[in-house]
Amino acid sequence: MLNNQHIDVIKSTIPLLESAGPALTEHFYKRMFTHNPELKDIFNMTHQKTGRQSVALFEAIAAYAKHIENLAALSSAVERIAHKHTSFNIQAEHYQIVGMHLIETLRELAPDAFTQEVEEAWTEAYLFLAQIFINREDELYTLREQAIGGWKGARPFVVVSKTAESEAVTSFVLKPKDGGKVVAFVPGQYIGVKVKPTLSENIEIRQYSLSDSPNGETYRISVKKDSADNGHAGLVSHYLHQEVFVGDTIEVMPPAGDFFYVEKQAPVVLISAGVGCTPMQGMLNHLSETNKPQAVTYLHACDNANQHSFVEETQSLLTRNDWNQHVWYREGEDQQCEVTGHVGMMTLNSLANELPLQTGNFYICGPIGFMKSIVEQLTSLGVMTERIHYEVFGPHASL
Ligand code: HEM
């Protein structure tokens, strides 16, 4: 258990953690993958190569040290991370491995500062944090396992349909190979997909939002074929697009995610950019099926007509329910969107009279720069932050 002395020591090491940040992270992952290569089948090794993900764990540890006396401030981050971890099927024994490499990294990189007192305090503090995650993840695993259609870990699913939604996005409908039902989810959540791409030495796990409403029988995911990312083309998305066909089997972890639609008996505005439309498609389908009586508005931005996904499906949902939409094409006049004719970046000022700024709930999903801009625009139009909900695709970064 953490005592006051531990807390003082932890606080005194914050400058060390912050100053050594990138070096610590690099050393930690190198060390961990050398001693425990089996973890390469869990971590996204492309993120390791591009350096995109590696900072997240140490940033979270540094945030923990900073808030060690007020852990309640971390509860939403803990919830987000715990959901993410369950989609990788992370187990209690993994925490021992990560903890050991964290401590050894500190010892190896800062031998003078890493006194016995510091070691004791950090060992206790890490165990304490790990137990918070283990407990919450256990709860999530049990909930998913015990629900109708539920399961734990990886379950084989057959691809029953594969449909191009636009130039870069393709949907896959997945049905359990064992013929059983699937556990319900809340629109906005994702599943973990576990595959072994031909070009990869490792098993790869990726998260994809569920792009349809729950039906108890199948899941639909819609995957964007990722372009090169610092020279590393989307390994899994390319594999799914090019090598996985109807009849093939892939493994799936149960739904997870702390970004989801909550019914508040109020108008709703769904805002997305690019492949951020996938959770919105799940929400739109759900709102239509539940005959939402309040207004629904859909705002979407993408590069051009070729990148515009779910055009017909969205149009038919909007027409059926008499909902409004606006679509922006980023690329030039000649690519003007037929639906509403907006070009360039999404701007909300001109729509202020149409949007339920005082009463609505706003759900946003897309790249970080887009979401930052939309959150700023909404706040400056007077929308209260508690009515703005967002999901960052890819490694989490704070807005
Ligand atoms: C107290 C210990 C831990 C902390 C503070 C922590 C923190 C984090 C954070 C902040 C993220 C990013 C979440 C997001 O993108 O929304 C993350 C993702 C992830 N964590 Fe943890 N984690 C811990 C333990 C573990 C363990 C024990 C494992 C498994 C061995 C693990 C595996 C992963 C994986 C695979 C991801 C996804 C990112 C990637 O593939 O690189 N974590 N974790």
Residues whose N, C-alpha, C, O or C-beta is under 5 A from the ligand:
A	BS01	HEM	I42 F43 N44 H47 Q53 A56 L57 A60 I61 I81 K84 F88 I90 H94 Y95 V98 L129 A130 G394 P395 H396
